[in-house]
Amino acid sequence: MKSLGWILLLIFALSGCGGGTEKEDEKFAQEDMGIVKTASGEKVHFGMKRADAEKVLGKGKDAGKGRWEYEPGILVFYRNDSVAMITLEEKTQGQYQTTRGAEIGMRLEQIRSLYGENDIPDPSGANLNYIYDFNKGEFLDEYPSVTDEKTKDTVVFSTMFDSNGQADALIMIDVYFQNHGE
């Protein structure tokens, strides 16, 4: 009987039976809206100062309106000298991935396994979109109807897929920039 108690205690401990703990894919942190240089592990994420981002990305080329292009196919928008949008294009495959492990070339199911089931259904099947409100601390099931200053704290992680079903663009953007371009 004593060994049954130890077994139950072990199962209880291994299952992480903390009761109210949330799964990782049910929450986002600013760092989840970021990228990792696969060779070095260096990261660039939302809210990071431009000087720190450029220590990882190198010197960029001005693409206008606060957007900067970096090799090998990264576009970053800075608002008030902090990262507020990151796009990974096809050329980044094998060199960069998101902080949750998504990268160019992955299939929808692979990305969903990294980000969870909280995406907004896309009738075309060409995109996979997650919208997260940092103020509420939750994923949204639709785009916000308001596009004021508060939407700077609502972010979208969007994956676009090519005709073969492989990711060809990974976009991390706040709703304010998405609607206003600033």
Buried (B, 14 or more C-beta within 10 A) or exposed (E): EEEEEEEEEEEEEEEEEEEEEEEEBEBBEBEBBBBBBBEEEBBBBBEBEBEBBBEBBEEBEEEEEBBBBBEEBBBBBBBEEBBBBBBBBBEBBEBBBBBBEBBBBBBBEBBBBBBBEBBBEBEEEEBBBBBBBBEEEBBBEEBBEEBEEEBBBBBBBBBBBEEEEBBBBBBBBBBBBBBEEE
